[in-house]
Amino acid sequence: MDELGMGHSVADKYARSGHPSIQELVAEQGTKFRTDPAELLGDFWPEEESIEDFLKALHEWRGHDRSDRAA
């Protein structure tokens, strides 16, 4: 874990002072904010698959299988 100096860890600091601010988290983690929305696009589903296949998979992943619902 990162040390703040003088024997205090980051966890100790937040245990005493409460939750870190957004600015503190960004500084600690070296987070960079994306300015181009295209950078956020993921390639997680094959283009040749239909939207129905995607929705079916999504429901299965979330545990919402339509076949076991009450009538």
MOVENHU-V297791 format. One line per field, one symbol per residue. ss: DSSP state (a for helix, b for strand, c for the rest). phi: phi as a letter, one per 30 degrees, with the letter a starting at -180 (. if undefined). Layout:
ss=???
phi=???
//
This chain:
ss=ccbbbccbbaaaaaaaaccccaaaaaaaacccccccaaaaccccccccccaaaaaaaaaaaccccaaaccc
phi=.dccjhicdeddedddcjdddeddddddcidcddcceddddcccbddddddddddddeddddicdddcddd
//
